[in-house]
Structure formats: C-alpha cells, structure tokens
Amino acid sequence: MYLKIKRGIDFILSLIGLIVLAPIFIVLIIVIKLDSPGPVLFKQKRIGIHKTCTGKILRKTSPYKLPQIINILFC
C-alpha cells in the first residue's frame, strides 16, 4: 500500500515539475539547436552487460576513478 502511494506521489510531483520546467526546456532546446548542428539529445550505442568480458573487469576494478584519486592527492 505504501509503495503504491509513494509511486503515485512521485508520479504527480514529476509531472508537475515537467509542466513547470517545460518553458525552460523549450528555450534550452532552441538555444542548443541554434548553437550546434547536431541533435539536442546525445545518443550513444552501448554494449550490454553480458556482451563483453572487458566490461566485467572494468566494473570490478573501476580504473576510471584513478584520475579522481590523483586529483585529491595532488590538489
């Protein structure tokens, strides 16, 4: 019961937020289209979780976080 009520409240608040922010989104879309020739939303093809062995290793080791650690140590 609680989850249904929470889901309903989340949906209503999200809908209100979208309605309130729609004019700002429209202005941003127009500005982006005038500024760059590409699409407004960037889409990227991604390989699924079970399609590659490399992804499994990268998710376990998280090497992409190393530059953040270096930043913390030397800044």
PDB file with one MODEL, atoms N, CA, C and O in Angstrom:
MODEL        1
ATOM      1  N   MET A   1       0.829  -1.205   0.000  1.00  0.00           N
ATOM      2  CA  MET A   1       0.000   0.000   0.000  1.00  0.00           C
ATOM      3  C   MET A   1       0.869   1.263   0.000  1.00  0.00           C
ATOM      4  O   MET A   1       0.636   2.198  -0.767  1.00  0.00           O
ATOM      5  N   TYR A   2       1.884   1.263   0.890  1.00  0.00           N
ATOM      6  CA  TYR A   2       2.779   2.419   0.971  1.00  0.00           C
ATOM      7  C   TYR A   2       3.478   2.669  -0.367  1.00  0.00           C
ATOM      8  O   TYR A   2       3.598   3.812  -0.806  1.00  0.00           O
ATOM      9  N   LEU A   3       3.936   1.593  -1.011  1.00  0.00           N
ATOM     10  CA  LEU A   3       4.650   1.746  -2.277  1.00  0.00           C
ATOM     11  C   LEU A   3       3.761   2.317  -3.372  1.00  0.00           C
ATOM     12  O   LEU A   3       4.227   3.096  -4.203  1.00  0.00           O
ATOM     13  N   LYS A   4       2.485   1.937  -3.382  1.00  0.00           N
ATOM     14  CA  LYS A   4       1.558   2.490  -4.375  1.00  0.00           C
ATOM     15  C   LYS A   4       1.337   3.976  -4.142  1.00  0.00           C
ATOM     16  O   LYS A   4       1.283   4.755  -5.093  1.00  0.00           O
ATOM     17  N   ILE A   5       1.207   4.371  -2.877  1.00  0.00           N
ATOM     18  CA  ILE A   5       1.009   5.795  -2.554  1.00  0.00           C
ATOM     19  C   ILE A   5       2.268   6.581  -2.908  1.00  0.00           C
ATOM     20  O   ILE A   5       2.191   7.652  -3.509  1.00  0.00           O
ATOM     21  N   LYS A   6       3.426   6.042  -2.530  1.00  0.00           N
ATOM     22  CA  LYS A   6       4.678   6.716  -2.844  1.00  0.00           C
ATOM     23  C   LYS A   6       4.854   6.850  -4.351  1.00  0.00           C
ATOM     24  O   LYS A   6       5.253   7.908  -4.837  1.00  0.00           O
ATOM     25  N   ARG A   7       4.562   5.795  -5.087  1.00  0.00           N
ATOM     26  CA  ARG A   7       4.668   5.823  -6.550  1.00  0.00           C
ATOM     27  C   ARG A   7       3.744   6.894  -7.133  1.00  0.00           C
ATOM     28  O   ARG A   7       4.136   7.622  -8.046  1.00  0.00           O
ATOM     29  N   GLY A   8       2.532   6.991  -6.614  1.00  0.00           N
ATOM     30  CA  GLY A   8       1.583   7.998  -7.090  1.00  0.00           C
ATOM     31  C   GLY A   8       2.062   9.415  -6.806  1.00  0.00           C
ATOM     32  O   GLY A   8       1.967  10.296  -7.660  1.00  0.00           O
ATOM     33  N   ILE A   9       2.580   9.628  -5.588  1.00  0.00           N
ATOM     34  CA  ILE A   9       3.094  10.959  -5.234  1.00  0.00           C
ATOM     35  C   ILE A   9       4.304  11.304  -6.104  1.00  0.00           C
ATOM     36  O   ILE A   9       4.413  12.429  -6.592  1.00  0.00           O
ATOM     37  N   ASP A  10       5.208  10.351  -6.299  1.00  0.00           N
ATOM     38  CA  ASP A  10       6.373  10.580  -7.157  1.00  0.00           C
ATOM     39  C   ASP A  10       5.945  10.946  -8.575  1.00  0.00           C
ATOM     40  O   ASP A  10       6.505  11.857  -9.184  1.00  0.00           O
ATOM     41  N   PHE A  11       4.951  10.231  -9.093  1.00  0.00           N
ATOM     42  CA  PHE A  11       4.470  10.492 -10.446  1.00  0.00           C
ATOM     43  C   PHE A  11       3.864  11.891 -10.554  1.00  0.00           C
ATOM     44  O   PHE A  11       4.159  12.628 -11.495  1.00  0.00           O
ATOM     45  N   ILE A  12       3.030  12.248  -9.603  1.00  0.00           N
ATOM     46  CA  ILE A  12       2.367  13.560  -9.638  1.00  0.00           C
ATOM     47  C   ILE A  12       3.396  14.686  -9.513  1.00  0.00           C
ATOM     48  O   ILE A  12       3.333  15.669 -10.252  1.00  0.00           O
ATOM     49  N   LEU A  13       4.344  14.546  -8.579  1.00  0.00           N
ATOM     50  CA  LEU A  13       5.358  15.591  -8.416  1.00  0.00           C
ATOM     51  C   LEU A  13       6.252  15.699  -9.651  1.00  0.00           C
ATOM     52  O   LEU A  13       6.641  16.803 -10.032  1.00  0.00           O
ATOM     53  N   SER A  14       6.581  14.582 -10.275  1.00  0.00           N
ATOM     54  CA  SER A  14       7.378  14.611 -11.500  1.00  0.00           C
ATOM     55  C   SER A  14       6.623  15.297 -12.631  1.00  0.00           C
ATOM     56  O   SER A  14       7.196  16.082 -13.387  1.00  0.00           O
ATOM     57  N   LEU A  15       5.341  14.997 -12.740  1.00  0.00           N
ATOM     58  CA  LEU A  15       4.517  15.615 -13.771  1.00  0.00           C
ATOM     59  C   LEU A  15       4.425  17.126 -13.562  1.00  0.00           C
ATOM     60  O   LEU A  15       4.539  17.897 -14.514  1.00  0.00           O
ATOM     61  N   ILE A  16       4.220  17.540 -12.326  1.00  0.00           N
ATOM     62  CA  ILE A  16       4.161  18.974 -12.019  1.00  0.00           C
ATOM     63  C   ILE A  16       5.501  19.633 -12.356  1.00  0.00           C
ATOM     64  O   ILE A  16       5.538  20.719 -12.933  1.00  0.00           O
ATOM     65  N   GLY A  17       6.608  18.963 -11.988  1.00  0.00           N
ATOM     66  CA  GLY A  17       7.932  19.502 -12.291  1.00  0.00           C
ATOM     67  C   GLY A  17       8.161  19.665 -13.783  1.00  0.00           C
ATOM     68  O   GLY A  17       8.701  20.677 -14.231  1.00  0.00           O
ATOM     69  N   LEU A  18       7.745  18.659 -14.554  1.00  0.00           N
ATOM     70  CA  LEU A  18       7.894  18.752 -16.012  1.00  0.00           C
ATOM     71  C   LEU A  18       7.069  19.895 -16.590  1.00  0.00           C
ATOM     72  O   LEU A  18       7.534  20.615 -17.473  1.00  0.00           O
ATOM     73  N   ILE A  19       5.862  20.060 -16.099  1.00  0.00           N
ATOM     74  CA  ILE A  19       4.992  21.131 -16.595  1.00  0.00           C
ATOM     75  C   ILE A  19       5.582  22.498 -16.260  1.00  0.00           C
ATOM     76  O   ILE A  19       5.592  23.396 -17.101  1.00  0.00           O
ATOM     77  N   VAL A  20       6.075  22.654 -15.028  1.00  0.00           N
ATOM     78  CA  VAL A  20       6.633  23.934 -14.596  1.00  0.00           C
ATOM     79  C   VAL A  20       7.920  24.250 -15.371  1.00  0.00           C
ATOM     80  O   VAL A  20       8.156  25.400 -15.741  1.00  0.00           O
ATOM     81  N   LEU A  21       8.741  23.236 -15.611  1.00  0.00           N
ATOM     82  CA  LEU A  21      10.020  23.459 -16.269  1.00  0.00           C
ATOM     83  C   LEU A  21       9.962  23.395 -17.793  1.00  0.00           C
ATOM     84  O   LEU A  21      10.964  23.673 -18.452  1.00  0.00           O
ATOM     85  N   ALA A  22       8.831  23.042 -18.361  1.00  0.00           N
ATOM     86  CA  ALA A  22       8.701  22.912 -19.819  1.00  0.00           C
ATOM     87  C   ALA A  22       9.121  24.170 -20.579  1.00  0.00           C
ATOM     88  O   ALA A  22       9.832  24.053 -21.577  1.00  0.00           O
ATOM     89  N   PRO A  23       8.713  25.373 -20.149  1.00  0.00           N
ATOM     90  CA  PRO A  23       9.161  26.573 -20.896  1.00  0.00           C
ATOM     91  C   PRO A  23      10.686  26.731 -20.905  1.00  0.00           C
ATOM     92  O   PRO A  23      11.264  27.149 -21.908  1.00  0.00           O
ATOM     93  N   ILE A  24      11.327  26.395 -19.790  1.00  0.00           N
ATOM     94  CA  ILE A  24      12.783  26.492 -19.726  1.00  0.00           C
ATOM     95  C   ILE A  24      13.408  25.459 -20.658  1.00  0.00           C
ATOM     96  O   ILE A  24      14.376  25.756 -21.357  1.00  0.00           O
ATOM     97  N   PHE A  25      12.857  24.245 -20.668  1.00  0.00           N
ATOM     98  CA  PHE A  25      13.362  23.204 -21.558  1.00  0.00           C
ATOM     99  C   PHE A  25      13.226  23.619 -23.019  1.00  0.00           C
ATOM    100  O   PHE A  25      14.128  23.378 -23.822  1.00  0.00           O
ATOM    101  N   ILE A  26      12.118  24.233 -23.361  1.00  0.00           N
ATOM    102  CA  ILE A  26      11.904  24.660 -24.750  1.00  0.00           C
ATOM    103  C   ILE A  26      12.932  25.712 -25.151  1.00  0.00           C
ATOM    104  O   ILE A  26      13.482  25.655 -26.250  1.00  0.00           O
ATOM    105  N   VAL A  27      13.191  26.665 -24.270  1.00  0.00           N
ATOM    106  CA  VAL A  27      14.203  27.687 -24.553  1.00  0.00           C
ATOM    107  C   VAL A  27      15.577  27.041 -24.715  1.00  0.00           C
ATOM    108  O   VAL A  27      16.322  27.394 -25.629  1.00  0.00           O
ATOM    109  N   LEU A  28      15.914  26.104 -23.843  1.00  0.00           N
ATOM    110  CA  LEU A  28      17.203  25.418 -23.938  1.00  0.00           C
ATOM    111  C   LEU A  28      17.328  24.631 -25.240  1.00  0.00           C
ATOM    112  O   LEU A  28      18.384  24.634 -25.873  1.00  0.00           O
ATOM    113  N   ILE A  29      16.258  23.964 -25.635  1.00  0.00           N
ATOM    114  CA  ILE A  29      16.271  23.216 -26.886  1.00  0.00           C
ATOM    115  C   ILE A  29      16.530  24.146 -28.063  1.00  0.00           C
ATOM    116  O   ILE A  29      17.327  23.824 -28.944  1.00  0.00           O
ATOM    117  N   ILE A  30      15.876  25.277 -28.084  1.00  0.00           N
ATOM    118  CA  ILE A  30      16.053  26.240 -29.176  1.00  0.00           C
ATOM    119  C   ILE A  30      17.483  26.772 -29.198  1.00  0.00           C
ATOM    120  O   ILE A  30      18.090  26.880 -30.264  1.00  0.00           O
ATOM    121  N   VAL A  31      18.021  27.105 -28.025  1.00  0.00           N
ATOM    122  CA  VAL A  31      19.391  27.628 -27.947  1.00  0.00           C
ATOM    123  C   VAL A  31      20.398  26.583 -28.422  1.00  0.00           C
ATOM    124  O   VAL A  31      21.334  26.909 -29.153  1.00  0.00           O
ATOM    125  N   ILE A  32      20.210  25.334 -28.012  1.00  0.00           N
ATOM    126  CA  ILE A  32      21.119  24.265 -28.429  1.00  0.00           C
ATOM    127  C   ILE A  32      21.054  24.064 -29.941  1.00  0.00           C
ATOM    128  O   ILE A  32      22.092  23.920 -30.587  1.00  0.00           O
ATOM    129  N   LYS A  33      19.852  24.054 -30.512  1.00  0.00           N
ATOM    130  CA  LYS A  33      19.708  23.859 -31.959  1.00  0.00           C
ATOM    131  C   LYS A  33      20.323  25.023 -32.745  1.00  0.00           C
ATOM    132  O   LYS A  33      20.894  24.810 -33.814  1.00  0.00           O
ATOM    133  N   LEU A  34      20.212  26.231 -32.232  1.00  0.00           N
ATOM    134  CA  LEU A  34      20.795  27.378 -32.919  1.00  0.00           C
ATOM    135  C   LEU A  34      22.321  27.368 -32.828  1.00  0.00           C
ATOM    136  O   LEU A  34      23.007  27.847 -33.730  1.00  0.00           O
ATOM    137  N   ASP A  35      22.842  26.821 -31.737  1.00  0.00           N
ATOM    138  CA  ASP A  35      24.273  26.854 -31.490  1.00  0.00           C
ATOM    139  C   ASP A  35      25.027  25.712 -32.164  1.00  0.00           C
ATOM    140  O   ASP A  35      26.156  25.903 -32.615  1.00  0.00           O
ATOM    141  N   SER A  36      24.419  24.524 -32.239  1.00  0.00           N
ATOM    142  CA  SER A  36      25.148  23.383 -32.801  1.00  0.00           C
ATOM    143  C   SER A  36      24.276  22.633 -33.806  1.00  0.00           C
ATOM    144  O   SER A  36      23.054  22.585 -33.665  1.00  0.00           O
ATOM    145  N   PRO A  37      24.918  22.045 -34.830  1.00  0.00           N
ATOM    146  CA  PRO A  37      24.151  21.364 -35.869  1.00  0.00           C
ATOM    147  C   PRO A  37      23.661  19.970 -35.469  1.00  0.00           C
ATOM    148  O   PRO A  37      22.801  19.404 -36.144  1.00  0.00           O
ATOM    149  N   GLY A  38      24.189  19.422 -34.399  1.00  0.00           N
ATOM    150  CA  GLY A  38      23.840  18.063 -34.001  1.00  0.00           C
ATOM    151  C   GLY A  38      22.484  17.989 -33.317  1.00  0.00           C
ATOM    152  O   GLY A  38      21.771  18.986 -33.209  1.00  0.00           O
ATOM    153  N   PRO A  39      22.141  16.793 -32.856  1.00  0.00           N
ATOM    154  CA  PRO A  39      20.863  16.610 -32.162  1.00  0.00           C
ATOM    155  C   PRO A  39      20.887  17.252 -30.770  1.00  0.00           C
ATOM    156  O   PRO A  39      21.953  17.481 -30.198  1.00  0.00           O
ATOM    157  N   VAL A  40      19.716  17.533 -30.247  1.00  0.00           N
ATOM    158  CA  VAL A  40      19.608  18.127 -28.915  1.00  0.00           C
ATOM    159  C   VAL A  40      20.002  17.109 -27.850  1.00  0.00           C
ATOM    160  O   VAL A  40      20.712  17.443 -26.902  1.00  0.00           O
ATOM    161  N   LEU A  41      19.549  15.889 -28.003  1.00  0.00           N
ATOM    162  CA  LEU A  41      19.880  14.828 -27.060  1.00  0.00           C
ATOM    163  C   LEU A  41      20.960  13.939 -27.661  1.00  0.00           C
ATOM    164  O   LEU A  41      20.835  13.475 -28.794  1.00  0.00           O
ATOM    165  N   PHE A  42      22.003  13.709 -26.905  1.00  0.00           N
ATOM    166  CA  PHE A  42      23.107  12.867 -27.356  1.00  0.00           C
ATOM    167  C   PHE A  42      22.749  11.409 -27.118  1.00  0.00           C
ATOM    168  O   PHE A  42      22.392  11.025 -26.004  1.00  0.00           O
ATOM    169  N   LYS A  43      22.844  10.597 -28.166  1.00  0.00           N
ATOM    170  CA  LYS A  43      22.583   9.165 -28.039  1.00  0.00           C
ATOM    171  C   LYS A  43      23.865   8.416 -28.339  1.00  0.00           C
ATOM    172  O   LYS A  43      24.659   8.820 -29.189  1.00  0.00           O
ATOM    173  N   GLN A  44      24.055   7.313 -27.622  1.00  0.00           N
ATOM    174  CA  GLN A  44      25.271   6.543 -27.778  1.00  0.00           C
ATOM    175  C   GLN A  44      24.927   5.059 -27.717  1.00  0.00           C
ATOM    176  O   GLN A  44      24.147   4.628 -26.868  1.00  0.00           O
ATOM    177  N   LYS A  45      25.514   4.284 -28.623  1.00  0.00           N
ATOM    178  CA  LYS A  45      25.335   2.841 -28.570  1.00  0.00           C
ATOM    179  C   LYS A  45      26.227   2.283 -27.480  1.00  0.00           C
ATOM    180  O   LYS A  45      27.405   2.630 -27.393  1.00  0.00           O
ATOM    181  N   ARG A  46      25.667   1.419 -26.652  1.00  0.00           N
ATOM    182  CA  ARG A  46      26.450   0.811 -25.586  1.00  0.00           C
ATOM    183  C   ARG A  46      26.331  -0.689 -25.658  1.00  0.00           C
ATOM    184  O   ARG A  46      25.279  -1.232 -25.996  1.00  0.00           O
ATOM    185  N   ILE A  47      27.415  -1.347 -25.339  1.00  0.00           N
ATOM    186  CA  ILE A  47      27.406  -2.798 -25.329  1.00  0.00           C
ATOM    187  C   ILE A  47      26.784  -3.251 -24.021  1.00  0.00           C
ATOM    188  O   ILE A  47      27.074  -2.692 -22.963  1.00  0.00           O
ATOM    189  N   GLY A  48      25.937  -4.256 -24.090  1.00  0.00           N
ATOM    190  CA  GLY A  48      25.246  -4.748 -22.907  1.00  0.00           C
ATOM    191  C   GLY A  48      26.162  -5.382 -21.885  1.00  0.00           C
ATOM    192  O   GLY A  48      27.329  -5.652 -22.168  1.00  0.00           O
ATOM    193  N   ILE A  49      25.642  -5.618 -20.715  1.00  0.00           N
ATOM    194  CA  ILE A  49      26.423  -6.127 -19.598  1.00  0.00           C
ATOM    195  C   ILE A  49      27.018  -7.508 -19.871  1.00  0.00           C
ATOM    196  O   ILE A  49      28.104  -7.807 -19.374  1.00  0.00           O
ATOM    197  N   HIS A  50      26.348  -8.350 -20.636  1.00  0.00           N
ATOM    198  CA  HIS A  50      26.833  -9.704 -20.874  1.00  0.00           C
ATOM    199  C   HIS A  50      27.461  -9.872 -22.262  1.00  0.00           C
ATOM    200  O   HIS A  50      27.674 -11.003 -22.699  1.00  0.00           O
ATOM    201  N   LYS A  51      27.757  -8.789 -22.952  1.00  0.00           N
ATOM    202  CA  LYS A  51      28.282  -8.868 -24.316  1.00  0.00           C
ATOM    203  C   LYS A  51      29.809  -8.849 -24.350  1.00  0.00           C
ATOM    204  O   LYS A  51      30.395  -9.247 -25.357  1.00  0.00           O
ATOM    205  N   THR A  52      30.469  -8.401 -23.282  1.00  0.00           N
ATOM    206  CA  THR A  52      31.920  -8.275 -23.337  1.00  0.00           C
ATOM    207  C   THR A  52      32.557  -8.619 -21.990  1.00  0.00           C
ATOM    208  O   THR A  52      32.023  -8.278 -20.935  1.00  0.00           O
ATOM    209  N   CYS A  53      33.667  -9.275 -22.038  1.00  0.00           N
ATOM    210  CA  CYS A  53      34.432  -9.637 -20.846  1.00  0.00           C
ATOM    211  C   CYS A  53      35.127  -8.413 -20.256  1.00  0.00           C
ATOM    212  O   CYS A  53      35.293  -8.314 -19.041  1.00  0.00           O
ATOM    213  N   THR A  54      35.532  -7.488 -21.114  1.00  0.00           N
ATOM    214  CA  THR A  54      36.242  -6.295 -20.660  1.00  0.00           C
ATOM    215  C   THR A  54      35.379  -5.459 -19.727  1.00  0.00           C
ATOM    216  O   THR A  54      35.868  -4.922 -18.733  1.00  0.00           O
ATOM    217  N   GLY A  55      34.109  -5.352 -20.045  1.00  0.00           N
ATOM    218  CA  GLY A  55      33.203  -4.572 -19.204  1.00  0.00           C
ATOM    219  C   GLY A  55      33.128  -5.122 -17.792  1.00  0.00           C
ATOM    220  O   GLY A  55      33.064  -4.359 -16.827  1.00  0.00           O
ATOM    221  N   LYS A  56      33.135  -6.422 -17.668  1.00  0.00           N
ATOM    222  CA  LYS A  56      33.080  -7.064 -16.351  1.00  0.00           C
ATOM    223  C   LYS A  56      34.316  -6.682 -15.527  1.00  0.00           C
ATOM    224  O   LYS A  56      34.212  -6.376 -14.339  1.00  0.00           O
ATOM    225  N   ILE A  57      35.466  -6.704 -16.164  1.00  0.00           N
ATOM    226  CA  ILE A  57      36.718  -6.353 -15.482  1.00  0.00           C
ATOM    227  C   ILE A  57      36.707  -4.875 -15.091  1.00  0.00           C
ATOM    228  O   ILE A  57      37.106  -4.524 -13.981  1.00  0.00           O
ATOM    229  N   LEU A  58      36.250  -4.008 -16.001  1.00  0.00           N
ATOM    230  CA  LEU A  58      36.221  -2.574 -15.718  1.00  0.00           C
ATOM    231  C   LEU A  58      35.265  -2.246 -14.578  1.00  0.00           C
ATOM    232  O   LEU A  58      35.560  -1.384 -13.750  1.00  0.00           O
ATOM    233  N   ARG A  59      34.123  -2.928 -14.530  1.00  0.00           N
ATOM    234  CA  ARG A  59      33.177  -2.675 -13.445  1.00  0.00           C
ATOM    235  C   ARG A  59      33.722  -3.133 -12.101  1.00  0.00           C
ATOM    236  O   ARG A  59      33.463  -2.491 -11.082  1.00  0.00           O
ATOM    237  N   LYS A  60      34.469  -4.224 -12.078  1.00  0.00           N
ATOM    238  CA  LYS A  60      35.016  -4.728 -10.821  1.00  0.00           C
ATOM    239  C   LYS A  60      36.175  -3.881 -10.319  1.00  0.00           C
ATOM    240  O   LYS A  60      36.287  -3.646  -9.115  1.00  0.00           O
ATOM    241  N   THR A  61      37.036  -3.418 -11.214  1.00  0.00           N
ATOM    242  CA  THR A  61      38.240  -2.706 -10.795  1.00  0.00           C
ATOM    243  C   THR A  61      38.076  -1.191 -10.758  1.00  0.00           C
ATOM    244  O   THR A  61      38.830  -0.521 -10.052  1.00  0.00           O
ATOM    245  N   SER A  62      37.132  -0.635 -11.483  1.00  0.00           N
ATOM    246  CA  SER A  62      36.856   0.812 -11.548  1.00  0.00           C
ATOM    247  C   SER A  62      38.107   1.655 -11.825  1.00  0.00           C
ATOM    248  O   SER A  62      38.398   2.570 -11.055  1.00  0.00           O
ATOM    249  N   PRO A  63      38.852   1.377 -12.893  1.00  0.00           N
ATOM    250  CA  PRO A  63      40.068   2.166 -13.157  1.00  0.00           C
ATOM    251  C   PRO A  63      39.767   3.609 -13.550  1.00  0.00           C
ATOM    252  O   PRO A  63      40.655   4.460 -13.491  1.00  0.00           O
ATOM    253  N   TYR A  64      38.549   3.893 -13.943  1.00  0.00           N
ATOM    254  CA  TYR A  64      38.193   5.253 -14.340  1.00  0.00           C
ATOM    255  C   TYR A  64      38.186   6.196 -13.144  1.00  0.00           C
ATOM    256  O   TYR A  64      38.121   7.412 -13.324  1.00  0.00           O
ATOM    257  N   LYS A  65      38.251   5.664 -11.930  1.00  0.00           N
ATOM    258  CA  LYS A  65      38.281   6.510 -10.734  1.00  0.00           C
ATOM    259  C   LYS A  65      39.695   6.944 -10.367  1.00  0.00           C
ATOM    260  O   LYS A  65      39.856   7.798  -9.495  1.00  0.00           O
ATOM    261  N   LEU A  66      40.704   6.396 -10.990  1.00  0.00           N
ATOM    262  CA  LEU A  66      42.087   6.745 -10.673  1.00  0.00           C
ATOM    263  C   LEU A  66      42.398   8.229 -10.852  1.00  0.00           C
ATOM    264  O   LEU A  66      43.052   8.804  -9.982  1.00  0.00           O
ATOM    265  N   PRO A  67      41.967   8.878 -11.929  1.00  0.00           N
ATOM    266  CA  PRO A  67      42.252  10.319 -12.052  1.00  0.00           C
ATOM    267  C   PRO A  67      41.654  11.133 -10.906  1.00  0.00           C
ATOM    268  O   PRO A  67      42.230  12.147 -10.511  1.00  0.00           O
ATOM    269  N   GLN A  68      40.516  10.710 -10.367  1.00  0.00           N
ATOM    270  CA  GLN A  68      39.924  11.414  -9.235  1.00  0.00           C
ATOM    271  C   GLN A  68      40.814  11.301  -8.003  1.00  0.00           C
ATOM    272  O   GLN A  68      40.993  12.269  -7.265  1.00  0.00           O
ATOM    273  N   ILE A  69      41.367  10.117  -7.789  1.00  0.00           N
ATOM    274  CA  ILE A  69      42.251   9.909  -6.637  1.00  0.00           C
ATOM    275  C   ILE A  69      43.511  10.752  -6.785  1.00  0.00           C
ATOM    276  O   ILE A  69      43.970  11.370  -5.824  1.00  0.00           O
ATOM    277  N   ILE A  70      44.067  10.773  -7.990  1.00  0.00           N
ATOM    278  CA  ILE A  70      45.265  11.591  -8.241  1.00  0.00           C
ATOM    279  C   ILE A  70      44.951  13.062  -7.999  1.00  0.00           C
ATOM    280  O   ILE A  70      45.761  13.786  -7.420  1.00  0.00           O
ATOM    281  N   ASN A  71      43.783  13.504  -8.437  1.00  0.00           N
ATOM    282  CA  ASN A  71      43.347  14.883  -8.206  1.00  0.00           C
ATOM    283  C   ASN A  71      43.292  15.204  -6.718  1.00  0.00           C
ATOM    284  O   ASN A  71      43.744  16.265  -6.288  1.00  0.00           O
ATOM    285  N   ILE A  72      42.743  14.294  -5.942  1.00  0.00           N
ATOM    286  CA  ILE A  72      42.623  14.519  -4.496  1.00  0.00           C
ATOM    287  C   ILE A  72      44.005  14.582  -3.851  1.00  0.00           C
ATOM    288  O   ILE A  72      44.245  15.422  -2.984  1.00  0.00           O
ATOM    289  N   LEU A  73      44.906  13.708  -4.264  1.00  0.00           N
ATOM    290  CA  LEU A  73      46.226  13.656  -3.646  1.00  0.00           C
ATOM    291  C   LEU A  73      47.088  14.885  -3.955  1.00  0.00           C
ATOM    292  O   LEU A  73      47.814  15.365  -3.084  1.00  0.00           O
ATOM    293  N   PHE A  74      47.014  15.386  -5.169  1.00  0.00           N
ATOM    294  CA  PHE A  74      47.927  16.428  -5.589  1.00  0.00           C
ATOM    295  C   PHE A  74      47.312  17.819  -5.695  1.00  0.00           C
ATOM    296  O   PHE A  74      47.987  18.742  -6.151  1.00  0.00           O
ATOM    297  N   CYS A  75      46.088  17.997  -5.301  1.00  0.00           N
ATOM    298  CA  CYS A  75      45.483  19.336  -5.369  1.00  0.00           C
ATOM    299  C   CYS A  75      45.192  19.894  -4.001  1.00  0.00           C
ATOM    300  O   CYS A  75      44.684  21.009  -3.884  1.00  0.00           O
TER     301      CYS A  75
ENDMDL
END
